Amino acid sequence: MQAKVVVVGSLNMDLVTRAERLPRAGETLAGKSFSTVPGGKGANQAVAAARLGAHVAMVGCVGEDAYGEQLRAALVDEQIDCEAVTAVAGVSSGVALIVVDASSQNAIVIVAGGNGRLTPEVMVGFDSKLAEADVIICQLEVPMDTVAHTLKRGRELGKIVILNPAPVIGPLPAGWFPLIDYVIPNESEATALTGVSVDSLASAEAAASKLLEAGASKVIITLGALGSLFADGQSFQHFPAPKVQAVDTTAAGDTFVGGFAAALARGQSESQAIGFGQIAAALSVTRAGAQPSIPTLNDVQSFHQP
Ligand code: RIB
């Protein structure tokens, strides 16, 4: 049977504009294009894991609106089990307002909407989904007590537990670290978690050391074009990124996390899974949008660095 990845997290409709640069405070800027694209860190990670070889179930909430229907349909199209994706009355679906600039960097504002209704009480009703998992992934676009509940249940059930602490504004609760196997922040999240300004391999090592001191077992800091840094308290390992022409970095981190989880669930080693996730993430930045940019298993397996 195909290995199972269960994602507990957000579904957002991304409202995406492309502009020459990101607007300054108080400024009105003309955009070049507009599109609505299924996204949300949780849903993106679910799609990545599914396209990259895992059987996937999603646990999340949308509003009872058109976006909610489209977000769910996008996951169903990927053969993702959506029994635990609930439509909630009286709230909009989650949305993300995204500006992508000429250098392919983005700025994102999210409105939680239905994602805020994924409470621990809702989770209790879907405990069987967690029990079926090989790997459980959480992010921080749903309520913190829901993440805490999921990490705890994941540990009790003996699953591989991954936390992508995104978005984050400060340190994680200390009690979470023993519940997590892999903490996977990007540079800015690692900076917010540790106070170390992460902009190089050396600073990533310093930030990873702080996370290990705080109680993390294994840390992977994704560093964009610099690749990623793995730390487990024994050693640091740097994984250089494949070189590609970036078009849009939205969901690159999600693609890494979903790909890493799918590879682990298929029994690959950590190193293989990190390398696999990095190729998947690199391919995703060559395409626009969140879920449309995520590659398939075949894309990754046939990738050769030119
Ligand atoms: O990580 C990218 C995602 O962040 C976007 O799809 C957007 O929905 C926000 O959640």
Boltz pocket constraint, residues with backbone or C-beta under 6 A from the ligand:
constraints:
  - pocket:
      binder: B
      contacts: [[A, 10], [A, 12], [A, 13], [A, 14], [A, 38], [A, 39], [A, 40], [A, 41], [A, 44], [A, 95], [A, 96], [A, 108], [A, 110], [A, 141], [A, 250], [A, 251], [A, 252], [A, 253], [A, 254], [A, 290]]
      max_distance: 6.0
